[in-house]
Amino acid sequence: MEVNTIAVIGAGAMGNGVAQVSAVAGYTVVLNDISEEALKRAMATIEKNLNKLASKGKIAEADVSSAISRITVTTDLAEACKDADLLVECVFENLELKKKMFAEFERLCKPEAILGTNTSAIPVTEIASATTRGDKVIGIHFMNPVPLMKGVEVIRGQLTSEETMQATLDYIKKIGKESAIAVDFAGFIVSRLLDVLMNEAVKLVQEGNSPEDIDKAMRLCAGHPMGPCTLLDLVGAEIAMHGMETMERDFGDRYKPHPLLKKRVLAGLLGQKSGKGFYDYEK
């Protein structure tokens, strides 16, 4: 199975990162979102990121314009899907929304297209149940920020074919990433571990520990590159909360999101994306 054209559905932080690394690797990319403004922001972010890499000598100046020229943006989902060899869905972490989108992908994509989901916690087989081509559906969980993070979690659904798996692993290798293969249970490997850590950090804050000291302790005493409060601000509090809710549904109360986490989401304290989380990003 040859992959030449990548459709990226959703132009947020994850989607624009996937579009960037795919274009740099030489793929033709179609980036889709329902919002023209989101697409403009995404392209501005991609250009800024590539220029920064060029200024550091990590890519050639000519590669910046070359990569950007390989990305087309559109708000037309049918246009984005029609030529895709591999589609990577990066929409909001909600099962019903993803199932609705995958039913559309089945209708709009060619039969041989691989349908990938960037879900961080929802079982791939559940998402694939919205289609009649479960052999073509696979989990491709990129990490944030996509251009900088080396690993990609790959999740094989119950029906995912060996051909789909191999083509996906080849794509990940070509974009300069490394695959970690996870079993298709809620949360997989990364979210199953990190969401629990971040949820426990919220509990520690409620008990009176400062985010600064929690982060300092985990950096200096446990060797973590960043503390769990900083990580939660990077990931987004609502993403962690939805991940915990998915795992609570499948594994029970020990994965229940902490009440303070839910309150912070309701208050809009999502982290970097909202300007405020445990830390202030508006300064």
C-alpha positions as a Markdown table, in Angstrom:
| # | Residue | x | y | z |
|---|---|---|---|---|
| 1 | Met | 0.0 | 0.0 | 0.0 |
| 2 | Glu | 1.6 | 3.2 | -1.2 |
| 3 | Val | 0.9 | 6.4 | 0.8 |
| 4 | Asn | 1.5 | 9.7 | -1.0 |
| 5 | Thr | -1.3 | 12.0 | 0.0 |
| 6 | Ile | -2.2 | 12.7 | 3.7 |
| 7 | Ala | -5.6 | 14.3 | 4.7 |
| 8 | Val | -5.5 | 15.9 | 8.2 |
| 9 | Ile | -8.9 | 16.6 | 9.6 |
| 10 | Gly | -8.8 | 19.3 | 12.3 |
| 11 | Ala | -6.3 | 22.2 | 12.2 |
| 12 | Gly | -5.7 | 22.7 | 15.9 |
| 13 | Ala | -2.4 | 22.1 | 17.6 |
| 14 | Met | -2.3 | 18.4 | 16.8 |
| 15 | Gly | -3.6 | 18.8 | 13.3 |
| 16 | Asn | -1.2 | 21.5 | 12.2 |
| 17 | Gly | 1.7 | 19.6 | 13.7 |
| 18 | Val | 0.8 | 16.4 | 11.8 |
| 19 | Ala | 0.4 | 18.5 | 8.6 |
| 20 | Gln | 3.8 | 20.1 | 9.2 |
| 21 | Val | 5.8 | 16.9 | 9.7 |
| 22 | Ser | 4.1 | 15.2 | 6.8 |
| 23 | Ala | 4.8 | 18.0 | 4.4 |
| 24 | Val | 8.5 | 18.2 | 5.5 |
| 25 | Ala | 8.8 | 14.5 | 4.8 |
| 26 | Gly | 7.6 | 15.0 | 1.3 |
| 27 | Tyr | 4.0 | 14.0 | 1.4 |
| 28 | Thr | 1.2 | 16.0 | -0.3 |
| 29 | Val | -1.0 | 17.3 | 2.5 |
| 30 | Val | -4.6 | 18.5 | 2.6 |
| 31 | Leu | -5.5 | 20.2 | 5.9 |
| 32 | Asn | -9.2 | 20.5 | 6.7 |
| 33 | Asp | -11.2 | 22.4 | 9.3 |
| 34 | Ile | -14.7 | 23.8 | 9.5 |
| 35 | Ser | -13.2 | 27.2 | 10.2 |
| 36 | Glu | -11.3 | 29.4 | 7.7 |
| 37 | Glu | -9.8 | 31.3 | 10.6 |
| 38 | Ala | -8.5 | 28.0 | 12.2 |
| 39 | Leu | -6.8 | 27.2 | 8.9 |
| 40 | Lys | -5.2 | 30.6 | 8.7 |
| 41 | Arg | -3.9 | 30.2 | 12.2 |
| 42 | Ala | -2.6 | 26.7 | 11.4 |
| 43 | Met | -0.7 | 27.8 | 8.3 |
| 44 | Ala | 0.8 | 30.8 | 10.2 |
| 45 | Thr | 1.9 | 28.4 | 13.0 |
| 46 | Ile | 3.5 | 26.0 | 10.5 |
| 47 | Glu | 5.4 | 28.8 | 8.7 |
| 48 | Lys | 6.6 | 30.2 | 12.0 |
| 49 | Asn | 7.8 | 26.7 | 13.2 |
| 50 | Leu | 9.6 | 26.0 | 9.9 |
| 51 | Asn | 11.3 | 29.3 | 9.9 |
| 52 | Lys | 12.5 | 28.7 | 13.4 |
| 53 | Leu | 13.9 | 25.4 | 12.4 |
| 54 | Ala | 15.6 | 27.0 | 9.4 |
| 55 | Ser | 17.1 | 29.7 | 11.7 |
| 56 | Lys | 18.7 | 27.0 | 13.8 |
| 57 | Gly | 20.1 | 25.2 | 10.8 |
| 58 | Lys | 17.9 | 22.1 | 11.3 |
| 59 | Ile | 16.3 | 22.4 | 7.8 |
| 60 | Ala | 17.4 | 24.4 | 4.7 |
| 61 | Glu | 15.7 | 27.7 | 3.9 |
| 62 | Ala | 14.5 | 26.1 | 0.6 |
| 63 | Asp | 12.8 | 23.3 | 2.5 |
| 64 | Val | 10.5 | 25.8 | 4.3 |
| 65 | Ser | 8.8 | 27.1 | 1.1 |
| 66 | Ser | 8.9 | 23.6 | -0.4 |
| 67 | Ala | 7.1 | 22.1 | 2.6 |
| 68 | Ile | 4.5 | 24.9 | 2.7 |
| 69 | Ser | 3.8 | 24.5 | -1.0 |
| 70 | Arg | 2.9 | 20.8 | -0.3 |
| 71 | Ile | 0.0 | 21.8 | 2.0 |
| 72 | Thr | -3.4 | 22.7 | 0.7 |
| 73 | Val | -6.1 | 24.0 | 3.1 |
| 74 | Thr | -9.9 | 23.6 | 2.7 |
| 75 | Thr | -13.1 | 23.7 | 4.7 |
| 76 | Asp | -14.7 | 21.2 | 2.2 |
| 77 | Leu | -14.5 | 17.8 | 3.8 |
| 78 | Ala | -15.2 | 16.0 | 0.6 |
| 79 | Glu | -12.3 | 17.8 | -1.1 |
| 80 | Ala | -10.0 | 16.9 | 1.7 |
| 81 | Cys | -10.9 | 13.2 | 1.6 |
| 82 | Lys | -11.2 | 12.4 | -2.1 |
| 83 | Asp | -7.5 | 11.8 | -2.9 |
| 84 | Ala | -6.3 | 10.7 | 0.6 |
| 85 | Asp | -4.2 | 7.6 | 0.9 |
| 86 | Leu | -4.0 | 8.1 | 4.6 |
| 87 | Leu | -6.4 | 10.2 | 6.7 |
| 88 | Val | -5.4 | 11.4 | 10.2 |
| 89 | Glu | -8.4 | 12.6 | 12.2 |
| 90 | Cys | -7.5 | 15.2 | 14.9 |
| 91 | Val | -11.0 | 16.4 | 16.0 |
| 92 | Phe | -12.3 | 16.9 | 19.6 |
| 93 | Glu | -12.0 | 13.9 | 21.9 |
| 94 | Asn | -15.6 | 12.8 | 21.9 |
| 95 | Leu | -16.7 | 9.3 | 20.8 |
| 96 | Glu | -20.0 | 10.3 | 19.2 |
| 97 | Leu | -18.3 | 13.1 | 17.2 |
| 98 | Lys | -15.5 | 10.7 | 16.0 |
| 99 | Lys | -18.0 | 8.0 | 15.0 |
| 100 | Lys | -20.0 | 10.6 | 13.0 |
| 101 | Met | -16.8 | 11.7 | 11.3 |
| 102 | Phe | -15.7 | 8.2 | 10.5 |
| 103 | Ala | -19.0 | 7.4 | 8.9 |
| 104 | Glu | -18.4 | 10.4 | 6.7 |
| 105 | Phe | -14.8 | 9.4 | 5.9 |
| 106 | Glu | -16.1 | 6.0 | 4.8 |
| 107 | Arg | -18.5 | 7.7 | 2.4 |
| 108 | Leu | -16.0 | 10.3 | 1.1 |
| 109 | Cys | -12.6 | 8.4 | 1.0 |
| 110 | Lys | -11.6 | 5.9 | -1.6 |
| 111 | Pro | -12.0 | 2.3 | -0.5 |
| 112 | Glu | -8.3 | 1.7 | -0.1 |
| 113 | Ala | -7.6 | 4.7 | 2.1 |
| 114 | Ile | -6.3 | 4.2 | 5.6 |
| 115 | Leu | -8.5 | 6.0 | 8.2 |
| 116 | Gly | -6.3 | 7.0 | 11.2 |
| 117 | Thr | -7.5 | 8.5 | 14.5 |
| 118 | Asn | -5.3 | 10.6 | 16.7 |
| 119 | Thr | -7.5 | 9.8 | 19.7 |
| 120 | Ser | -5.5 | 9.8 | 23.0 |
| 121 | Ala | -7.9 | 7.5 | 24.9 |
| 122 | Ile | -11.0 | 6.2 | 23.1 |
| 123 | Pro | -10.6 | 2.6 | 21.9 |
| 124 | Val | -10.0 | 2.4 | 18.2 |
| 125 | Thr | -12.5 | -0.5 | 17.7 |
| 126 | Glu | -15.3 | 1.7 | 19.1 |
| 127 | Ile | -14.5 | 4.4 | 16.5 |
| 128 | Ala | -14.1 | 1.8 | 13.7 |
| 129 | Ser | -17.6 | 0.5 | 14.5 |
| 130 | Ala | -19.0 | 3.5 | 12.7 |
| 131 | Thr | -17.6 | 2.1 | 9.4 |
| 132 | Thr | -17.8 | -1.2 | 7.5 |
| 133 | Arg | -14.0 | -1.1 | 6.8 |
| 134 | Gly | -12.5 | -1.8 | 10.2 |
| 135 | Asp | -9.5 | -3.3 | 8.5 |
| 136 | Lys | -8.6 | 0.2 | 7.3 |
| 137 | Val | -9.0 | 1.9 | 10.7 |
| 138 | Ile | -6.0 | 2.4 | 13.0 |
| 139 | Gly | -5.0 | 4.6 | 16.0 |
| 140 | Ile | -2.1 | 7.0 | 15.3 |
| 141 | His | -1.6 | 8.9 | 18.6 |
| 142 | Phe | 0.8 | 11.7 | 18.1 |
| 143 | Met | 2.3 | 13.6 | 21.1 |
| 144 | Asn | 2.1 | 17.3 | 21.7 |
| 145 | Pro | 4.0 | 19.2 | 20.3 |
| 146 | Val | 4.0 | 17.0 | 17.2 |
| 147 | Pro | 7.1 | 18.4 | 15.5 |
| 148 | Leu | 9.3 | 18.0 | 18.6 |
| 149 | Met | 8.0 | 14.7 | 20.1 |
| 150 | Lys | 9.8 | 11.6 | 18.7 |
| 151 | Gly | 7.2 | 8.9 | 19.6 |
| 152 | Val | 3.9 | 8.0 | 18.1 |
| 153 | Glu | 1.6 | 5.5 | 19.8 |
| 154 | Val | 0.1 | 3.1 | 17.2 |
| 155 | Ile | -3.1 | 1.2 | 18.2 |
| 156 | Arg | -4.4 | -1.7 | 16.2 |
| 157 | Gly | -8.2 | -2.2 | 16.4 |
| 158 | Gln | -9.8 | -5.7 | 16.4 |
| 159 | Leu | -10.1 | -5.7 | 12.6 |
| 160 | Thr | -7.1 | -3.6 | 11.6 |
| 161 | Ser | -5.3 | -5.5 | 8.8 |
| 162 | Glu | -1.6 | -6.3 | 8.7 |
| 163 | Glu | -1.4 | -4.2 | 5.5 |
| 164 | Thr | -2.8 | -1.2 | 7.2 |
| 165 | Met | -0.5 | -1.6 | 10.2 |
| 166 | Gln | 2.6 | -1.9 | 8.0 |
| 167 | Ala | 1.7 | 1.1 | 5.8 |
| 168 | Thr | 1.1 | 3.2 | 9.0 |
| 169 | Leu | 4.5 | 2.1 | 10.5 |
| 170 | Asp | 6.2 | 3.0 | 7.3 |
| 171 | Tyr | 4.6 | 6.5 | 7.3 |
| 172 | Ile | 5.7 | 7.1 | 10.9 |
| 173 | Lys | 9.2 | 6.1 | 10.1 |
| 174 | Lys | 9.3 | 8.3 | 7.0 |
| 175 | Ile | 8.2 | 11.4 | 9.0 |
| 176 | Gly | 11.2 | 10.8 | 11.4 |
| 177 | Lys | 9.2 | 9.4 | 14.3 |
| 178 | Glu | 9.4 | 6.1 | 16.2 |
| 179 | Ser | 6.4 | 3.8 | 16.8 |
| 180 | Ala | 5.3 | 2.4 | 20.2 |
| 181 | Ile | 2.6 | -0.2 | 19.6 |
| 182 | Ala | -0.2 | -0.3 | 22.2 |
| 183 | Val | -3.1 | -2.7 | 22.8 |
| 184 | Asp | -6.6 | -1.3 | 22.1 |
| 185 | Phe | -7.9 | -0.6 | 25.6 |
| 186 | Ala | -9.0 | 2.8 | 26.8 |
| 187 | Gly | -6.1 | 5.1 | 27.4 |
| 188 | Phe | -3.7 | 2.8 | 25.6 |
| 189 | Ile | -0.2 | 3.2 | 27.2 |
| 190 | Val | 0.6 | 6.9 | 27.3 |
| 191 | Ser | -2.8 | 8.3 | 28.5 |
| 192 | Arg | -3.4 | 5.4 | 30.8 |
| 193 | Leu | -0.3 | 6.4 | 32.8 |
| 194 | Leu | 0.0 | 10.1 | 32.3 |
| 195 | Asp | -3.7 | 11.0 | 32.8 |
| 196 | Val | -3.6 | 9.2 | 36.2 |
| 197 | Leu | -0.4 | 11.1 | 37.1 |
| 198 | Met | -1.9 | 14.5 | 36.2 |
| 199 | Asn | -5.2 | 13.6 | 38.0 |
| 200 | Glu | -3.2 | 12.8 | 41.1 |
| 201 | Ala | -1.3 | 16.1 | 40.8 |
| 202 | Val | -4.7 | 17.9 | 40.8 |
| 203 | Lys | -5.5 | 16.1 | 44.1 |
| 204 | Leu | -2.2 | 17.2 | 45.5 |
| 205 | Val | -3.0 | 20.8 | 44.7 |
| 206 | Gln | -6.3 | 20.5 | 46.4 |
| 207 | Glu | -4.5 | 19.2 | 49.5 |
| 208 | Gly | -2.4 | 22.4 | 49.6 |
| 209 | Asn | 0.7 | 21.6 | 47.6 |
| 210 | Ser | 1.8 | 24.3 | 45.1 |
| 211 | Pro | 2.0 | 23.4 | 41.4 |
| 212 | Glu | 5.5 | 24.8 | 41.4 |
| 213 | Asp | 6.7 | 22.4 | 44.2 |
| 214 | Ile | 4.8 | 19.4 | 42.6 |
| 215 | Asp | 6.6 | 20.1 | 39.3 |
| 216 | Lys | 9.9 | 20.7 | 41.0 |
| 217 | Ala | 9.7 | 17.5 | 43.0 |
| 218 | Met | 8.9 | 15.4 | 39.9 |
| 219 | Arg | 11.7 | 17.0 | 37.8 |
| 220 | Leu | 14.4 | 16.9 | 40.4 |
| 221 | Cys | 13.4 | 13.8 | 42.3 |
| 222 | Ala | 11.9 | 11.6 | 39.6 |
| 223 | Gly | 13.8 | 12.8 | 36.6 |
| 224 | His | 10.7 | 13.9 | 34.6 |
| 225 | Pro | 11.4 | 16.4 | 31.9 |
| 226 | Met | 8.5 | 18.5 | 33.1 |
| 227 | Gly | 6.2 | 18.3 | 36.1 |
| 228 | Pro | 2.6 | 17.0 | 35.9 |
| 229 | Cys | 1.0 | 20.5 | 36.4 |
| 230 | Thr | 3.0 | 21.9 | 33.5 |
| 231 | Leu | 2.2 | 18.8 | 31.5 |
| 232 | Leu | -1.5 | 19.2 | 32.2 |
| 233 | Asp | -1.3 | 22.8 | 31.0 |
| 234 | Leu | 0.4 | 21.7 | 27.8 |
| 235 | Val | -2.0 | 18.8 | 27.1 |
| 236 | Gly | -5.2 | 20.7 | 28.1 |
| 237 | Ala | -7.2 | 20.0 | 31.2 |
| 238 | Glu | -10.3 | 19.0 | 29.2 |
| 239 | Ile | -8.3 | 16.4 | 27.2 |
| 240 | Ala | -7.1 | 14.8 | 30.5 |
| 241 | Met | -10.6 | 14.9 | 31.9 |
| 242 | His | -12.1 | 13.2 | 28.9 |
| 243 | Gly | -9.4 | 10.6 | 28.9 |
| 244 | Met | -10.1 | 9.8 | 32.6 |
| 245 | Glu | -13.8 | 9.6 | 31.9 |
| 246 | Thr | -13.2 | 7.1 | 29.1 |
| 247 | Met | -11.0 | 5.0 | 31.4 |
| 248 | Glu | -13.5 | 5.3 | 34.3 |
| 249 | Arg | -16.2 | 4.0 | 32.0 |
| 250 | Asp | -14.1 | 0.9 | 31.1 |
| 251 | Phe | -12.1 | 0.3 | 34.2 |
| 252 | Gly | -14.1 | 1.7 | 37.1 |
| 253 | Asp | -13.9 | 4.4 | 39.8 |
| 254 | Arg | -10.1 | 4.3 | 40.3 |
| 255 | Tyr | -9.9 | 6.3 | 37.1 |
| 256 | Lys | -12.5 | 8.9 | 38.1 |
| 257 | Pro | -11.4 | 12.4 | 37.3 |
| 258 | His | -10.9 | 14.5 | 40.4 |
| 259 | Pro | -13.7 | 17.0 | 41.1 |
| 260 | Leu | -11.2 | 19.9 | 41.1 |
| 261 | Leu | -10.1 | 18.9 | 37.5 |
| 262 | Lys | -13.7 | 19.1 | 36.4 |
| 263 | Lys | -14.2 | 22.5 | 38.1 |
| 264 | Arg | -11.1 | 23.8 | 36.4 |
| 265 | Val | -12.4 | 22.7 | 33.0 |
| 266 | Leu | -15.8 | 24.3 | 33.7 |
| 267 | Ala | -13.9 | 27.5 | 34.7 |
| 268 | Gly | -12.0 | 27.5 | 31.4 |
| 269 | Leu | -8.6 | 27.0 | 33.1 |
| 270 | Leu | -7.5 | 24.6 | 30.4 |
| 271 | Gly | -3.8 | 25.6 | 30.3 |
| 272 | Gln | -1.8 | 27.1 | 27.5 |
| 273 | Lys | -4.6 | 27.1 | 25.0 |
| 274 | Ser | -6.8 | 29.3 | 27.2 |
| 275 | Gly | -4.0 | 31.4 | 28.6 |
| 276 | Lys | -4.4 | 30.2 | 32.1 |
| 277 | Gly | -4.1 | 26.9 | 33.9 |
| 278 | Phe | -2.0 | 26.1 | 36.9 |
| 279 | Tyr | 0.3 | 28.8 | 35.4 |
| 280 | Asp | -0.5 | 32.1 | 33.7 |
| 281 | Tyr | 0.4 | 32.2 | 30.0 |
| 282 | Glu | -1.0 | 35.7 | 29.3 |
| 283 | Lys | 2.0 | 37.5 | 30.9 |
